[in-house]
Amino acid sequence: MLRVGLNINVTCRKGDKKALAKMSSIQGYIRQLQYYLENGDYIAMFFGEDEDKPVVQHCLAMAYDEDGYVKRTIGVAYADTGCIWTIEMDDEQRGRF
């Protein structure tokens, strides 16, 4: 098991809320990456240098409702459609226009 220890001690001027928010965001990102290295699960919702790219969830096992129709979630990639399920696709399947 790989253990990465990063202690970042940074001080910012009193009242500098923007710098404090940025520092907290970076520390949270580091914790998420440490969790990924330790457990193999990427738990963040965004990735990239600026955390501006959304993580896409993939459906591994289909679920069905009582009528036999596939249950789907908007924003999740499904192998049978080959794409990410959108609100337009959801409306079309449910008969809403």
Residue pairs with C-beta under 8 A, 6 or more apart in sequence:
1 38
2 37
2 38
3 38
4 33
4 34
4 37
6 30
6 34
8 26
8 27
8 30
10 23
12 19
12 20
12 23
13 19
25 51
29 44
29 51
32 42
32 43
32 44
35 41
35 43
36 42
36 43
42 55
44 51
44 55
45 54
45 55
46 52
46 53
46 54
46 55
47 53
47 55
56 75
56 76
56 77
56 84
57 73
57 75
57 76
57 77
58 76
58 77
58 78
58 79
59 72
59 76
59 77
59 78
59 79
62 70
62 71
62 78
62 80
63 70
63 71
64 70
64 71
65 71
70 80
72 78
72 85
72 89
72 90
72 93
73 85
74 85
74 86
74 87
74 90
75 84
75 85
76 84
76 85
77 83
77 84
77 85
78 85
81 89
91 97
